[in-house]
Amino acid sequence: MLIIADAAPQQGAGEGGGFLQLLIVFGPMIAIFLLINYFLVTRPQQRQQDRHSEMLGRLKKNDRVLTAGGIIGTFVSMSEDKSEVTLRVDDNSRLKFRAEYVRGVLDGETPDSAEGAKSA
């Protein structure tokens, strides 16, 4: 590759084919790199963002959720602009989080049914 780059200045001053030759040589490699980047990085990130938005849209009251900080709480409400969620972490404690920090809904029982199962 350096040979082509070094050969370009040796051509006559009237010819401007040096940049065009480099573009012809490196153009396909750049295109392949961009395609690989799209399929390995960009597209999976878009899918993950879509799944997260879908999960936030399906949240309903009393769903148990896990935050990025490891806090497990019960979903109470979402702000009008859908940027914040309110979680109940105790009978008397409610915390507000940015919606992007809610990592997922915990499957299984709700806290009320869990208490009933413990007492039984």
Buried (B, 14 or more C-beta within 10 A) or exposed (E): EEEEEEEBEEEEEEEEEBEEBBEEEBEEEEEEEEEEEEEEEEEEEEEEEEEBEEBBEEBEEEBBBBBEEEBEBBBBBBEEEEEBBBBBEEEEEEBEBEBEBBBEBBEEEEEEEEEEEEEE
